[in-house]
Amino acid sequence: MLRTRSVNVARLAASKSESAVFSRPSVVSVSGVRTPTLRSTLNVPSIRSFSAVRRLQSLGAGVAHRGFSSSAAVRNDAVSLEDPSTFPADKIRNIAIIAHVDHGKTTLVDQLLKQSGTLSSSQLTGRVMDSNDLERERGITILSKVTSIVYKGHKINIVDTPGHADFGGEVERVLGMVDGVILVVDATEGVMTQTKFVVRKALAAGLRPVVVMNKADRPSARIDQVDSDLMDLFMSLEASDEQLDYPTLLASAKEGWSVPFTAGLDGPKENGMTDLFEQILQSVPAPVVDRDAPFSMLVTQTDRDEFVGKLYLGKVKSGVVRAGSNIKGLDEEGKEIDVGRVTKVFSRVGLNRITVNEAAAGDIVSIAGIQKATVNSTICDPAVTEVIPSTPLDPPTISMIISPNDSPLLGTEGTQLTASLLKDRLETEAQTNVALKLHPAHDGIDVRGRGVLHLGILLETLRREGFELSVSPPTALFKRGPENTLLEPVEEVTVDVDSGDAGTVIEKLNKRKGEMKDYVEGDDGKVRLVMEVPARGLLGYVGGEFKNDTHGTGVLNHTFHSYQPFKGEIATTRKGSIISMSAGVATSYALDILQPRGILFVTPGQKIYAGQIVGEHSKSDDIEVNPVKQKQLTNMRAAGKDDAMVISPPRIMTLEEAVAYVRNDECIEVTPKSIRMRKKILDAGQRKQAGRRKDKGMTILD
């Protein structure tokens, strides 16, 4: 029996008066201080007088914001247009938006920015919070981002977090910066693997969630069942009584409305996101801080500005920081790493970073002034001696060796070619990407992360910066347990698949040492499988084989579950490789002859070198071929006409697919324009002498 919710949400009536139309804020200089003007805010002429600005601020204090959606109007009665640092602590709310991937976090943040009047419709082109090029291309959130809105005299700092399990480190590190979370759950998909992960982390941090059941207007929505599953999840994670009494709202972030759970889908939608705004003010506590103590702040994220240098983002723990204040940086052990003076203090409003004179405890800001601090460093007043404790992160589960490219085509596409440049760049990345760990290796740098996608995004970023890399296949990270037992990382896997394909998926995952935990049949012919599978068992399966088994309709999500005793050898089923024995340019004549041998990875006219993998053999063994062979021309007329050659389209792999495809004696050549697979030992004679090394792919954690 479902529980009855009592969510007290005060609805605000839509304003009947004409409201001001908001556009992008402009900035003027008043006595050397950059101050947001009211020209764009209230559509009045440019203001150059400080007193005039104050007078218009008082006039604008009661202006109602018109919702930019035809069905959404949010009244924002006490909008402060003053310096954001003037907000008292009890008028600040710090929240993080957490969810499984594709459940609508970023769309919800965009809607909050829009309906609060922070951004206009013209500024909301696509998902504005996904500003990174890779995020826009892939349609996922990779980096946590901070923005803020002003609602009814309150400043609400919002942190948009990634939803993919591989970027869980971004979620873990920001939870210490907020005082509450909005848990977004798809009303159709319900509780998924990353939902469990983020809820567990939020509850462990002592945060009380506000649940938003998104996409509730879809015909396939399972509102009652998802609500029951959420309660089961909270109880299984041993939530406190206060955390169990979480408010729930039904919403459609795409359409721009939210209503209390008790009102159901018949609740009034003309108020837009008003119910969610009100619930944030009611349920999320104000930060408990001491503004009279010396300044201190834990660095959560770093950035760089071309004018002021390195920026440090974090929540001010105590005191007040002003431009010109003396500060120092402490590492996690309390050692002083840098001293300096604050040059700039920045706050986020919408998509803009604005300069403020000061920031007080409880607010989330960026400061500049020192250069040597990193994520989890404490930036503080010189009088402070104790560091702010940071939240420990889950360990990495996947490892790969990255080294400079050493193929015969070295230097033809990239500009960053040396080992020293690669080492410096990876060390810089590890300072901000806290889930990434670096260790020296005899043939490169051992880079450890949360999953193939996590490391794949890193490789894609490096290749776009001009690096040429050689990348080994990923391996699972093992560790020693009690009595020196070998432990391996195990993932919790959730698979949504057509019922007709479920048997194939179960069989494949069972061969990879998977254990079935749950099997749920849906009303739409779909089946949900929940299994625990060793991380090494997923490496070669998720990349491409799963798509073939489910005919492209299956969805597989996984997240780290625990370390468990080693489950034994896993027999892989990948076929052999077609290896080039010659260097040159691939010809149509040669590729036409090779087509019956397997699936090709190259096209006519492509540069080839000896040792490069040019296809997948139809059998389990490797074969060496000559893909650059040309047809011999003679002065003798042929008796018959040559048949027209039809070359089948090659199989083009993405970077993540290539990483999951290669075997232990192979590697991937990653350049700005190409992704090639090759044997680690290019010379055929040396490969025969070395033999097929029986590498189990085990890396033992220290």
Solvent accessible surface area in square Angstrom, and as a share of the most:
residue,aa,sasa,rsa
1,M,244,1.09
2,L,71,0.35
3,R,73,0.27
4,T,130,0.75
5,R,12,0.04
6,S,112,0.72
7,V,25,0.14
8,N,132,0.68
9,V,19,0.11
10,A,59,0.46
11,R,98,0.36
12,L,34,0.17
13,A,83,0.65
14,A,46,0.36
15,S,38,0.24
16,K,204,0.86
17,S,75,0.48
18,E,148,0.67
19,S,16,0.10
20,A,24,0.18
21,V,77,0.44
22,F,21,0.09
23,S,49,0.31
24,R,136,0.50
25,P,46,0.29
26,S,46,0.30
27,V,58,0.33
28,V,19,0.11
29,S,77,0.50
30,V,22,0.12
31,S,115,0.74
32,G,70,0.67
33,V,57,0.33
34,R,137,0.50
35,T,29,0.17
36,P,41,0.26
37,T,3,0.02
38,L,4,0.02
39,R,129,0.47
40,S,17,0.11
41,T,11,0.06
42,L,34,0.17
43,N,104,0.53
44,V,40,0.23
45,P,108,0.68
46,S,45,0.29
47,I,24,0.12
48,R,177,0.64
49,S,50,0.32
50,F,103,0.43
51,S,62,0.40
52,A,18,0.14
53,V,5,0.03
54,R,100,0.37
55,R,147,0.54
56,L,33,0.16
57,Q,17,0.07
58,S,80,0.52
59,L,129,0.64
60,G,5,0.05
61,A,45,0.35
62,G,52,0.50
63,V,39,0.22
64,A,5,0.04
65,H,10,0.05
66,R,115,0.42
67,G,7,0.07
68,F,51,0.21
69,S,23,0.15
70,S,129,0.83
71,S,54,0.35
72,A,3,0.02
73,A,29,0.22
74,V,1,0.01
75,R,76,0.28
76,N,1,0.00
77,D,45,0.23
78,A,49,0.38
79,V,17,0.10
80,S,36,0.23
81,L,41,0.20
82,E,74,0.33
83,D,35,0.18
84,P,13,0.08
85,S,10,0.06
86,T,78,0.45
87,F,11,0.05
88,P,66,0.42
89,A,24,0.19
90,D,87,0.45
91,K,73,0.31
92,I,2,0.01
93,R,26,0.09
94,N,0,0.00
95,I,0,0.00
96,A,0,0.00
97,I,0,0.00
98,I,1,0.01
99,A,0,0.00
100,H,6,0.03
101,V,24,0.14
102,D,90,0.47
103,H,0,0.00
104,G,13,0.13
105,K,10,0.04
106,T,4,0.02
107,T,43,0.25
108,L,1,0.01
109,V,0,0.00
110,D,13,0.07
111,Q,17,0.07
112,L,0,0.00
113,L,0,0.00
114,K,36,0.15
115,Q,1,0.00
116,S,3,0.02
117,G,6,0.06
118,T,23,0.13
119,L,3,0.01
120,S,12,0.08
121,S,57,0.37
122,S,93,0.60
123,Q,21,0.09
124,L,34,0.17
125,T,97,0.56
126,G,61,0.58
127,R,74,0.27
128,V,9,0.05
129,M,7,0.03
130,D,2,0.01
131,S,71,0.46
132,N,56,0.29
133,D,96,0.50
134,L,11,0.05
135,E,0,0.00
136,R,123,0.45
137,E,109,0.49
138,R,86,0.31
139,G,31,0.30
140,I,24,0.12
141,T,8,0.04
142,I,12,0.06
143,L,71,0.36
144,S,2,0.01
145,K,34,0.15
146,V,15,0.08
147,T,1,0.00
148,S,3,0.02
149,I,2,0.01
150,V,28,0.16
151,Y,0,0.00
152,K,60,0.26
153,G,17,0.16
154,H,24,0.11
155,K,2,0.01
156,I,0,0.00
157,N,2,0.01
158,I,0,0.00
159,V,0,0.00
160,D,0,0.00
161,T,0,0.00
162,P,0,0.00
163,G,2,0.02
164,H,44,0.20
165,A,18,0.14
166,D,4,0.02
167,F,10,0.04
168,G,0,0.00
169,G,1,0.01
170,E,13,0.06
171,V,0,0.00
172,E,2,0.01
173,R,24,0.09
174,V,3,0.02
175,L,7,0.03
176,G,58,0.56
177,M,4,0.02
178,V,7,0.04
179,D,24,0.13
180,G,0,0.00
181,V,1,0.00
182,I,0,0.00
183,L,1,0.00
184,V,0,0.00
185,V,0,0.00
186,D,4,0.02
187,A,0,0.00
188,T,36,0.21
189,E,62,0.28
190,G,0,0.00
191,V,21,0.12
192,M,3,0.01
193,T,1,0.01
194,Q,1,0.01
195,T,0,0.00
196,K,60,0.25
197,F,7,0.03
198,V,0,0.00
199,V,4,0.02
200,R,91,0.33
201,K,39,0.17
202,A,2,0.02
203,L,18,0.09
204,A,89,0.69
205,A,55,0.42
206,G,57,0.55
207,L,14,0.07
208,R,54,0.20
209,P,4,0.03
210,V,0,0.00
211,V,0,0.00
212,V,1,0.00
213,M,0,0.00
214,N,4,0.02
215,K,41,0.17
216,A,0,0.00
217,D,69,0.36
218,R,120,0.44
219,P,145,0.91
220,S,63,0.41
221,A,26,0.20
222,R,92,0.34
223,I,30,0.15
224,D,85,0.44
225,Q,92,0.41
226,V,0,0.00
227,D,2,0.01
228,S,32,0.21
229,D,41,0.21
230,L,0,0.00
231,M,30,0.14
232,D,83,0.43
233,L,14,0.07
234,F,1,0.00
235,M,119,0.53
236,S,81,0.52
237,L,48,0.24
238,E,156,0.70
239,A,14,0.11
240,S,58,0.37
241,D,122,0.63
242,E,120,0.54
243,Q,16,0.07
244,L,41,0.20
245,D,92,0.48
246,Y,4,0.01
247,P,6,0.04
248,T,0,0.00
249,L,0,0.00
250,L,3,0.01
251,A,0,0.00
252,S,4,0.02
253,A,1,0.01
254,K,168,0.71
255,E,89,0.40
256,G,0,0.00
257,W,14,0.05
258,S,1,0.01
259,V,0,0.00
260,P,5,0.03
261,F,33,0.14
262,T,75,0.44
263,A,39,0.30
264,G,23,0.22
265,L,72,0.36
266,D,142,0.74
267,G,7,0.06
268,P,50,0.31
269,K,65,0.28
270,E,105,0.47
271,N,14,0.07
272,G,1,0.01
273,M,0,0.00
274,T,0,0.00
275,D,1,0.00
276,L,0,0.00
277,F,0,0.00
278,E,11,0.05
279,Q,8,0.03
280,I,0,0.00
281,L,25,0.12
282,Q,93,0.41
283,S,13,0.09
284,V,2,0.01
285,P,74,0.46
286,A,28,0.21
287,P,7,0.04
288,V,151,0.87
289,V,42,0.24
290,D,76,0.39
291,R,69,0.25
292,D,140,0.73
293,A,32,0.25
294,P,69,0.43
295,F,11,0.05
296,S,10,0.06
297,M,0,0.00
298,L,36,0.18
299,V,0,0.00
300,T,9,0.05
301,Q,33,0.15
302,T,15,0.09
303,D,76,0.39
304,R,152,0.56
305,D,21,0.11
306,E,157,0.70
307,F,173,0.72
308,V,37,0.21
309,G,15,0.15
310,K,22,0.09
311,L,2,0.01
312,Y,1,0.00
313,L,20,0.10
314,G,0,0.00
315,K,34,0.14
316,V,0,0.00
317,K,113,0.48
318,S,17,0.11
319,G,1,0.01
320,V,39,0.22
321,V,1,0.00
322,R,121,0.44
323,A,58,0.45
324,G,39,0.38
325,S,36,0.24
326,N,83,0.43
327,I,3,0.02
328,K,20,0.09
329,G,0,0.00
330,L,4,0.02
331,D,38,0.20
332,E,108,0.49
333,E,136,0.61
334,G,29,0.28
335,K,130,0.55
336,E,106,0.48
337,I,53,0.27
338,D,27,0.14
339,V,92,0.53
340,G,28,0.26
341,R,141,0.51
342,V,2,0.01
343,T,78,0.46
344,K,65,0.28
345,V,0,0.00
346,F,19,0.08
347,S,2,0.02
348,R,78,0.28
349,V,42,0.24
350,G,3,0.03
351,L,62,0.31
352,N,39,0.20
353,R,74,0.27
354,I,26,0.13
355,T,30,0.18
356,V,6,0.04
357,N,80,0.41
358,E,52,0.23
359,A,1,0.00
360,A,6,0.05
361,A,0,0.00
362,G,0,0.00
363,D,3,0.02
364,I,4,0.02
365,V,2,0.01
366,S,15,0.09
367,I,1,0.00
368,A,1,0.00
369,G,21,0.20
370,I,4,0.02
371,Q,89,0.39
372,K,138,0.59
373,A,0,0.00
374,T,40,0.23
375,V,11,0.06
376,N,34,0.17
377,S,3,0.02
378,T,1,0.01
379,I,0,0.00
380,C,0,0.00
381,D,45,0.23
382,P,69,0.44
383,A,74,0.57
384,V,25,0.14
385,T,106,0.62
386,E,142,0.64
387,V,44,0.25
388,I,26,0.13
389,P,117,0.73
390,S,36,0.23
391,T,70,0.41
392,P,115,0.72
393,L,46,0.23
394,D,32,0.17
395,P,53,0.33
396,P,13,0.08
397,T,2,0.01
398,I,6,0.03
399,S,3,0.02
400,M,3,0.01
401,I,40,0.20
402,I,0,0.00
403,S,20,0.13
404,P,38,0.24
405,N,6,0.03
406,D,96,0.50
407,S,6,0.04
408,P,86,0.54
409,L,23,0.11
410,L,82,0.41
411,G,35,0.34
412,T,84,0.49
413,E,42,0.19
414,G,9,0.08
415,T,103,0.60
416,Q,52,0.23
417,L,58,0.29
418,T,72,0.42
419,A,61,0.48
420,S,72,0.47
421,L,76,0.38
422,L,3,0.02
423,K,102,0.43
424,D,84,0.44
425,R,49,0.18
426,L,0,0.00
427,E,72,0.32
428,T,77,0.45
429,E,34,0.15
430,A,28,0.22
431,Q,74,0.33
432,T,44,0.26
433,N,28,0.14
434,V,16,0.09
435,A,7,0.06
436,L,3,0.02
437,K,91,0.39
438,L,46,0.23
439,H,62,0.28
440,P,129,0.81
441,A,34,0.26
442,H,183,0.82
443,D,77,0.40
444,G,21,0.20
445,I,27,0.14
446,D,10,0.05
447,V,0,0.00
448,R,17,0.06
449,G,0,0.00
450,R,22,0.08
451,G,4,0.04
452,V,30,0.17
453,L,29,0.14
454,H,7,0.03
455,L,0,0.00
456,G,0,0.00
457,I,13,0.07
458,L,6,0.03
459,L,0,0.00
460,E,14,0.06
461,T,39,0.22
462,L,0,0.00
463,R,30,0.11
464,R,116,0.42
465,E,75,0.34
466,G,11,0.11
467,F,12,0.05
468,E,2,0.01
469,L,1,0.00
470,S,13,0.09
471,V,0,0.00
472,S,16,0.10
473,P,9,0.06
474,P,12,0.07
475,T,25,0.14
476,A,1,0.01
477,L,0,0.00
478,F,2,0.01
479,K,68,0.29
480,R,124,0.45
481,G,16,0.15
482,P,107,0.68
483,E,167,0.75
484,N,105,0.54
485,T,61,0.35
486,L,35,0.18
487,L,25,0.12
488,E,0,0.00
489,P,0,0.00
490,V,0,0.00
491,E,10,0.04
492,E,24,0.11
493,V,0,0.00
494,T,6,0.04
495,V,0,0.00
496,D,27,0.14
497,V,0,0.00
498,D,49,0.25
499,S,64,0.42
500,G,72,0.69
501,D,19,0.10
502,A,3,0.03
503,G,49,0.47
504,T,54,0.31
505,V,0,0.00
506,I,38,0.19
507,E,93,0.42
508,K,47,0.20
509,L,0,0.00
510,N,73,0.38
511,K,114,0.48
512,R,19,0.07
513,K,71,0.30
514,G,9,0.08
515,E,82,0.37
516,M,73,0.32
517,K,108,0.46
518,D,67,0.35
519,Y,97,0.37
520,V,75,0.43
521,E,125,0.56
522,G,39,0.38
523,D,160,0.83
524,D,113,0.59
525,G,41,0.40
526,K,67,0.28
527,V,4,0.02
528,R,49,0.18
529,L,0,0.00
530,V,21,0.12
531,M,0,0.00
532,E,22,0.10
533,V,0,0.00
534,P,0,0.00
535,A,4,0.03
536,R,45,0.17
537,G,0,0.00
538,L,8,0.04
539,L,27,0.13
540,G,36,0.35
541,Y,0,0.00
542,V,49,0.28
543,G,17,0.16
544,G,14,0.14
545,E,43,0.19
546,F,10,0.04
547,K,109,0.46
548,N,112,0.57
549,D,20,0.10
550,T,0,0.00
551,H,143,0.64
552,G,60,0.58
553,T,68,0.39
554,G,17,0.16
555,V,77,0.44
556,L,25,0.12
557,N,20,0.10
558,H,41,0.18
559,T,12,0.07
560,F,41,0.17
561,H,78,0.35
562,S,33,0.22
563,Y,34,0.13
564,Q,36,0.16
565,P,92,0.58
566,F,61,0.25
567,K,47,0.20
568,G,24,0.23
569,E,103,0.46
570,I,27,0.13
571,A,87,0.67
572,T,103,0.60
573,T,86,0.50
574,R,49,0.18
575,K,94,0.40
576,G,0,0.00
577,S,0,0.00
578,I,0,0.00
579,I,4,0.02
580,S,1,0.01
581,M,103,0.46
582,S,31,0.20
583,A,72,0.56
584,G,31,0.30
585,V,75,0.43
586,A,2,0.02
587,T,24,0.14
588,S,40,0.26
589,Y,64,0.24
590,A,3,0.02
591,L,0,0.00
592,D,46,0.24
593,I,93,0.47
594,L,13,0.06
595,Q,40,0.18
596,P,110,0.69
597,R,119,0.43
598,G,20,0.19
599,I,85,0.43
600,L,12,0.06
601,F,18,0.07
602,V,4,0.02
603,T,51,0.29
604,P,57,0.36
605,G,55,0.53
606,Q,59,0.26
607,K,121,0.51
608,I,4,0.02
609,Y,3,0.01
610,A,39,0.30
611,G,1,0.01
612,Q,3,0.01
613,I,3,0.02
614,V,0,0.00
615,G,0,0.00
616,E,22,0.10
617,H,11,0.05
618,S,60,0.39
619,K,136,0.58
620,S,91,0.59
621,D,78,0.40
622,D,33,0.17
623,I,30,0.15
624,E,61,0.27
625,V,12,0.07
626,N,53,0.27
627,P,0,0.00
628,V,24,0.14
629,K,94,0.40
630,Q,124,0.55
631,K,91,0.39
632,Q,147,0.65
633,L,158,0.79
634,T,103,0.60
635,N,148,0.76
636,M,150,0.67
637,R,233,0.85
638,A,71,0.55
639,A,121,0.94
640,G,51,0.49
641,K,193,0.82
642,D,93,0.48
643,D,130,0.67
644,A,96,0.75
645,M,94,0.42
646,V,120,0.69
647,I,44,0.23
648,S,65,0.42
649,P,122,0.77
650,P,33,0.21
651,R,82,0.30
652,I,128,0.65
653,M,19,0.08
654,T,75,0.43
655,L,5,0.03
656,E,28,0.13
657,E,39,0.18
658,A,1,0.01
659,V,0,0.00
660,A,14,0.11
661,Y,23,0.09
662,V,11,0.06
663,R,57,0.21
664,N,50,0.26
665,D,38,0.20
666,E,0,0.00
667,C,7,0.04
668,I,0,0.00
669,E,1,0.00
670,V,0,0.00
671,T,2,0.01
672,P,41,0.26
673,K,161,0.68
674,S,25,0.16
675,I,51,0.26
676,R,23,0.08
677,M,13,0.06
678,R,9,0.03
679,K,4,0.02
680,K,75,0.32
681,I,66,0.34
682,L,42,0.21
683,D,74,0.39
684,A,32,0.25
685,G,38,0.36
686,Q,105,0.47
687,R,38,0.14
688,K,159,0.67
689,Q,161,0.72
690,A,65,0.50
691,G,42,0.41
692,R,144,0.52
693,R,160,0.58
694,K,189,0.80
695,D,60,0.31
696,K,138,0.58
697,G,11,0.10
698,M,63,0.28
699,T,35,0.20
700,I,63,0.32
701,L,34,0.17
702,D,170,0.88
